[in-house]
């Protein structure tokens, strides 16, 4: 579970960086990367929810 949390943290940082570049400087490529990171983050968070529920039942 710790490595999953670390992956989530990395994805969040990537999203924050790219979203900030898009918002502040109008960088279109950064916007694309931010959207891609948000999709990856969504997958990781769903996996975390599933893992967390399994752990709480045990």
C-alpha positions as CSV (number, residue, x, y, z in Angstrom):
1,X,0.0,0.0,0.0
2,X,2.9,2.3,0.7
3,X,4.1,2.1,-2.9
4,X,0.6,2.9,-4.1
5,X,0.5,6.0,-2.0
6,X,4.0,7.0,-3.3
7,X,2.7,6.6,-6.9
8,X,-0.3,8.8,-6.0
9,X,2.0,11.5,-4.6
10,X,4.2,11.5,-7.7
11,X,1.1,11.8,-9.9
12,X,-0.3,14.7,-7.8
13,X,3.0,16.5,-8.1
14,X,3.2,16.0,-11.9
15,X,-0.4,17.3,-12.2
16,X,0.3,20.3,-10.0
17,X,3.4,21.3,-11.9
18,X,1.8,20.9,-15.4
19,X,-1.5,22.5,-14.4
20,X,0.4,25.4,-12.9
21,X,2.4,25.9,-16.1
22,X,-0.8,25.9,-18.1
23,X,-2.6,28.3,-15.8
24,X,0.2,30.7,-15.4
25,X,2.0,30.7,-18.7
26,X,-0.7,29.4,-21.1
27,X,1.5,26.4,-21.9
28,X,-0.7,24.1,-24.1
29,X,1.6,21.1,-23.9
30,X,1.6,21.3,-20.1
31,X,-2.2,21.3,-20.2
32,X,-2.1,18.1,-22.2
33,X,0.3,16.5,-19.7
34,X,-1.9,17.7,-16.8
35,X,-5.0,16.1,-18.3
36,X,-3.0,12.8,-18.8
37,X,-1.8,13.0,-15.2
38,X,-5.4,13.5,-14.0
39,X,-6.5,10.3,-15.8
40,X,-3.6,8.4,-14.3
41,X,-4.4,9.9,-10.9
42,X,-8.0,8.7,-11.2
43,X,-6.9,5.1,-11.9
44,X,-4.5,5.2,-8.9
45,X,-7.2,6.6,-6.6
46,X,-9.7,3.9,-7.6
47,X,-7.0,1.3,-6.9
48,X,-6.3,2.9,-3.5
49,X,-10.0,2.8,-2.6
50,X,-10.2,-0.8,-3.5
51,X,-7.1,-1.7,-1.6
52,X,-8.2,0.4,1.4
53,X,-11.6,-1.3,1.5
54,X,-10.0,-4.8,1.4
55,X,-7.6,-3.8,4.2
56,X,-10.4,-2.5,6.4
57,X,-12.3,-5.8,6.0
58,X,-9.4,-7.9,7.1
